């Protein structure tokens, strides 16, 4: 590893909507848990707690793609992404809902 220290780009967190999941029958409330307590328990902070974490940008693709491919080489079966594929799968886009 070189001595250059880059911030770790990530996607913004996607909130899990407990109320919606319970309403459609996807999940159930735990015994002795109210919906208010469940929402408070699983609430995400407004900003990331890890210092230096920020959303990934198109300028990060050239540096992040090799890092991901190096990590994926640890597994017996894993994709190796080109920069174009990485850009398509990892960058957020306006008007696209990530679930």
Backbone torsions as a table, in degrees:
resi	resn	phi	psi	omega
1	UNK	NA	137.3	179.1
2	UNK	-81.1	173.4	-175.5
3	UNK	-83.7	-3.8	179.2
4	UNK	-72.4	127.6	-178.7
5	UNK	-110.2	113.2	-180.0
6	UNK	-105.9	147.3	173.3
7	UNK	-64.8	149.0	-179.3
8	UNK	-86.2	107.7	179.5
9	UNK	-74.4	141.4	178.1
10	UNK	-141.9	168.4	171.4
11	UNK	-78.9	153.2	174.6
12	UNK	-65.7	149.4	-179.4
13	UNK	-64.8	143.7	178.6
14	UNK	-102.0	119.3	-176.8
15	UNK	-68.7	138.0	173.9
16	UNK	-88.1	123.6	-176.1
17	UNK	-94.0	92.0	-177.6
18	UNK	-58.4	-41.7	-176.4
19	UNK	-62.1	-45.6	179.9
20	UNK	-65.1	-41.7	-179.8
21	UNK	-63.8	-38.9	178.2
22	UNK	-70.6	-39.7	-176.8
23	UNK	-63.1	-37.7	-178.5
24	UNK	-90.0	0.0	177.2
25	UNK	87.6	11.6	179.5
26	UNK	-72.2	-36.4	178.6
27	UNK	-139.0	161.3	-179.9
28	UNK	-117.6	155.9	175.0
29	UNK	-73.2	140.1	177.3
30	UNK	-69.6	156.2	177.7
31	UNK	-56.0	139.9	179.3
32	UNK	62.2	23.0	176.7
33	UNK	-116.1	132.5	174.2
34	UNK	-95.4	167.1	178.5
35	UNK	-63.6	-38.9	179.9
36	UNK	-62.0	-45.1	178.9
37	UNK	-64.9	-38.7	178.7
38	UNK	-63.8	-45.9	179.5
39	UNK	-61.8	-41.4	179.3
40	UNK	-66.7	-39.4	-178.9
41	UNK	-64.4	-41.4	-175.5
42	UNK	-100.0	11.6	179.8
43	UNK	-67.1	140.6	177.4
44	UNK	-94.0	148.7	176.7
45	UNK	-68.0	157.7	179.8
46	UNK	-66.0	-35.1	-179.7
47	UNK	-127.0	153.0	178.3
48	UNK	-59.7	144.7	179.4
49	UNK	-84.2	-19.8	-179.7
50	UNK	-83.3	122.5	-179.9
51	UNK	-65.5	140.5	177.2
52	UNK	86.8	-3.6	179.6
53	UNK	-80.5	132.8	179.5
54	UNK	-147.6	162.5	177.3
55	UNK	-64.3	148.2	178.9
56	UNK	-72.0	143.7	-179.8
57	UNK	-122.4	163.5	177.7
58	UNK	-57.4	-28.5	178.9
59	UNK	-68.6	-18.9	-178.7
60	UNK	-85.0	-12.0	-172.3
61	UNK	-58.5	-46.4	-177.0
62	UNK	-62.0	-32.3	-179.8
63	UNK	-86.6	-35.0	-173.6
64	UNK	-82.6	-32.5	-178.1
65	UNK	-59.6	-48.9	177.4
66	UNK	-63.3	-34.0	178.3
67	UNK	-63.2	-43.9	178.8
68	UNK	-65.7	-44.7	-179.8
69	UNK	-62.9	-39.3	176.1
70	UNK	-62.0	-42.7	178.6
71	UNK	-63.7	-43.5	-176.8
72	UNK	-68.3	-22.4	178.5
73	UNK	-65.1	-14.5	178.0
74	UNK	-68.9	-19.7	-173.8
75	UNK	-101.5	150.3	-177.5
76	UNK	-64.1	-40.7	179.1
77	UNK	-125.9	117.3	-179.3
78	UNK	-160.0	148.3	177.0
79	UNK	-75.4	153.5	169.8
80	UNK	-116.8	114.5	-172.5
81	UNK	-92.1	138.9	169.2
82	UNK	-77.4	169.4	179.0
83	UNK	-62.6	-35.5	178.9
84	UNK	-66.5	-43.1	177.0
85	UNK	-65.0	-41.1	177.5
86	UNK	-60.3	-45.1	179.1
87	UNK	-59.6	-42.9	-178.8
88	UNK	-65.0	-45.5	-172.9
89	UNK	-84.9	-30.0	-170.2
90	UNK	-103.3	-24.8	-179.6
91	UNK	-82.4	139.9	176.4
92	UNK	-77.5	151.0	179.7
93	UNK	-129.8	145.2	177.9
94	UNK	-64.7	133.8	176.7
95	UNK	84.6	3.2	178.6
96	UNK	-108.1	130.4	179.2
97	UNK	-94.0	124.4	178.6
98	UNK	-100.0	123.2	-179.2
99	UNK	-124.6	NA	NA
